[in-house]
Amino acid sequence: MNPNQRLQKLAEQVQAHLNEMALKYPTPQHDPVYRWEHTLRVAQYGKAVAQAEGADVETVIAACLLHDIAHFECDDDYKSHGRRGAALSRPILESLGYPARQIDDICYAVAVHVDGDAGYEHPVTLESSCVSDADNLDRFGAIRILHWTVEEMNDLPLLTEKLSKRIPRLEGYLQNSPLETAAGRALMAGHLELQIAVFKALVNEGHLAQLPLMDEPV
């Protein structure tokens, strides 16, 4: 198989696994459609960052596709889903004929993407940084603006309070980016600037939802 054929087969297996695990561990938070769309966006960000950084693009895309494969299985210990995902990833990658060294690098990137701890010794790789950055980029993308606002759209005081508290954190990330690559930081800055602008506009409009009174004469 060529790289694109392998990635297509890998994507099919990951999506099927997410659907299966969503049925096995049914909760309102286990939405396989959202999780798969998130996975695809992360893979797109991963490709862009890998290309800009000179990383191995196929390794990064493969790891991005696999990064949340164990997401639905680790509710009791969310931070472990990277390490569990790496264990699940290895036999899938072997079945698709990936070379052993590339499998090691893909699994390492999956293992560390949550908290930086693979649970075993492995040299830090540029590819793992690309995957971690790609995941974080989607957490601050335009779609996440909707996630931050949809539940409170019918309660403007609550929405205004929530976003007012969120804005300083975003401004802090803009000043001190948590991302690891230059390409990731550049993309993140754009995401943060958009979120800050939208959230500030929503807060301002929330304050407008009151009766305007005439200015009293001095």
HUDA-V651493 format. One record per residue. N is the residue number from 1. RES is the residue in three letters. SS is DSSP state (2 for helix, 1 for strand, 0 for the rest). PHI is phi in degrees with one decimal (NA if undefined). Layout:
BEGIN
N;RES;SS;PHI / N;RES;SS;PHI
END
This chain:
BEGIN
1;MET;0;NA / 2;ASN;0;-82.8 / 3;PRO;2;-55.4 / 4;ASN;2;-67.6 / 5;GLN;2;-66.2 / 6;ARG;2;-63.2 / 7;LEU;2;-64.6 / 8;GLN;2;-63.9 / 9;LYS;2;-63.1 / 10;LEU;2;-62.6 / 11;ALA;2;-58.6 / 12;GLU;2;-61.9 / 13;GLN;2;-69.6 / 14;VAL;2;-65.2 / 15;GLN;2;-62.0 / 16;ALA;2;-63.1 / 17;HIS;2;-65.4 / 18;LEU;2;-61.4 / 19;ASN;2;-61.9 / 20;GLU;2;-65.1 / 21;MET;2;-71.2 / 22;ALA;2;-65.2 / 23;LEU;2;-75.1 / 24;LYS;2;-73.7 / 25;TYR;0;-122.3 / 26;PRO;0;-75.5 / 27;THR;0;-144.1 / 28;PRO;0;-58.7 / 29;GLN;0;-79.1 / 30;HIS;0;-91.4 / 31;ASP;0;-100.8 / 32;PRO;2;-67.0 / 33;VAL;2;-67.9 / 34;TYR;2;-61.4 / 35;ARG;2;-63.4 / 36;TRP;2;-71.3 / 37;GLU;2;-63.8 / 38;HIS;2;-59.0 / 39;THR;2;-59.3 / 40;LEU;2;-65.8 / 41;ARG;2;-64.5 / 42;VAL;2;-60.8 / 43;ALA;2;-63.1 / 44;GLN;2;-65.9 / 45;TYR;2;-63.2 / 46;GLY;2;-60.4 / 47;LYS;2;-59.7 / 48;ALA;2;-63.0 / 49;VAL;2;-67.6 / 50;ALA;2;-60.7 / 51;GLN;2;-62.8 / 52;ALA;2;-68.8 / 53;GLU;2;-93.0 / 54;GLY;0;76.5 / 55;ALA;0;-85.2 / 56;ASP;0;-74.6 / 57;VAL;2;-67.1 / 58;GLU;2;-65.2 / 59;THR;2;-58.8 / 60;VAL;2;-67.0 / 61;ILE;2;-60.9 / 62;ALA;2;-61.2 / 63;ALA;2;-66.1 / 64;CYS;2;-63.1 / 65;LEU;2;-62.2 / 66;LEU;2;-93.5 / 67;HIS;0;-62.4 / 68;ASP;0;-113.2 / 69;ILE;0;-61.4 / 70;ALA;0;-101.9 / 71;HIS;2;-58.0 / 72;PHE;2;-79.1 / 73;GLU;2;-95.0 / 74;CYS;0;-124.2 / 75;ASP;2;-60.2 / 76;ASP;2;-71.4 / 77;ASP;2;-147.6 / 78;TYR;2;-54.6 / 79;LYS;2;-65.4 / 80;SER;2;-83.1 / 81;HIS;2;-69.9 / 82;GLY;2;-68.8 / 83;ARG;2;-66.9 / 84;ARG;2;-64.7 / 85;GLY;2;-62.4 / 86;ALA;2;-62.5 / 87;ALA;2;-65.0 / 88;LEU;2;-69.8 / 89;SER;2;-71.9 / 90;ARG;2;-57.0 / 91;PRO;2;-65.1 / 92;ILE;2;-65.2 / 93;LEU;2;-65.1 / 94;GLU;2;-62.7 / 95;SER;2;-67.0 / 96;LEU;0;-93.6 / 97;GLY;0;82.6 / 98;TYR;0;-67.2 / 99;PRO;0;-63.2 / 100;ALA;2;-58.1 / 101;ARG;2;-64.2 / 102;GLN;2;-68.5 / 103;ILE;2;-58.9 / 104;ASP;2;-58.6 / 105;ASP;2;-69.8 / 106;ILE;2;-65.0 / 107;CYS;2;-63.8 / 108;TYR;2;-62.4 / 109;ALA;2;-61.4 / 110;VAL;2;-65.9 / 111;ALA;2;-62.2 / 112;VAL;2;-95.5 / 113;HIS;0;-67.8 / 114;VAL;0;-85.2 / 115;ASP;0;-132.6 / 116;GLY;0;79.9 / 117;ASP;0;-113.5 / 118;ALA;0;-79.5 / 119;GLY;0;85.7 / 120;TYR;0;-158.2 / 121;GLU;0;-79.0 / 122;HIS;0;-164.5 / 123;PRO;0;-61.5 / 124;VAL;0;-63.2 / 125;THR;0;-119.0 / 126;LEU;2;-61.3 / 127;GLU;2;-62.6 / 128;SER;2;-66.0 / 129;SER;2;-65.1 / 130;CYS;2;-62.8 / 131;VAL;2;-66.6 / 132;SER;2;-59.8 / 133;ASP;2;-64.1 / 134;ALA;2;-61.7 / 135;ASP;2;-62.8 / 136;ASN;2;-66.9 / 137;LEU;2;-60.1 / 138;ASP;2;-70.7 / 139;ARG;2;-65.7 / 140;PHE;0;-119.4 / 141;GLY;0;-78.2 / 142;ALA;2;-62.2 / 143;ILE;2;-62.6 / 144;ARG;2;-67.5 / 145;ILE;2;-59.9 / 146;LEU;2;-62.6 / 147;HIS;2;-61.7 / 148;TRP;2;-75.9 / 149;THR;2;-117.4 / 150;VAL;2;-62.6 / 151;GLU;2;-68.8 / 152;GLU;2;-106.7 / 153;MET;0;-61.5 / 154;ASN;0;-96.8 / 155;ASP;0;-136.9 / 156;LEU;2;-59.9 / 157;PRO;2;-59.1 / 158;LEU;2;-67.4 / 159;LEU;2;-62.3 / 160;THR;2;-61.4 / 161;GLU;2;-65.0 / 162;LYS;2;-62.4 / 163;LEU;2;-72.1 / 164;SER;2;-61.0 / 165;LYS;2;-77.6 / 166;ARG;2;-76.4 / 167;ILE;2;-56.8 / 168;PRO;2;-59.4 / 169;ARG;2;-65.8 / 170;LEU;2;-63.0 / 171;GLU;2;-64.1 / 172;GLY;2;-65.2 / 173;TYR;2;-63.5 / 174;LEU;2;-67.3 / 175;GLN;2;-77.7 / 176;ASN;0;-132.5 / 177;SER;0;-64.6 / 178;PRO;0;-81.5 / 179;LEU;0;-80.1 / 180;GLU;0;-102.1 / 181;THR;0;-112.7 / 182;ALA;2;-63.1 / 183;ALA;2;-64.3 / 184;GLY;2;-63.5 / 185;ARG;2;-64.1 / 186;ALA;2;-65.1 / 187;LEU;2;-65.9 / 188;MET;2;-63.5 / 189;ALA;2;-58.6 / 190;GLY;2;-63.2 / 191;HIS;2;-61.8 / 192;LEU;2;-65.2 / 193;GLU;2;-61.1 / 194;LEU;2;-65.4 / 195;GLN;2;-61.7 / 196;ILE;2;-60.6 / 197;ALA;2;-63.2 / 198;VAL;2;-66.9 / 199;PHE;2;-64.2 / 200;LYS;2;-64.7 / 201;ALA;2;-63.9 / 202;LEU;2;-65.8 / 203;VAL;2;-62.5 / 204;ASN;2;-61.9 / 205;GLU;2;-69.0 / 206;GLY;2;-61.1 / 207;HIS;2;-71.0 / 208;LEU;2;-78.1 / 209;ALA;0;-80.0 / 210;GLN;0;-153.4 / 211;LEU;0;-65.8 / 212;PRO;0;-82.4 / 213;LEU;0;-101.7 / 214;MET;0;-68.1 / 215;ASP;0;-64.5 / 216;GLU;0;-76.1 / 217;PRO;0;-63.3 / 218;VAL;0;-75.1
END
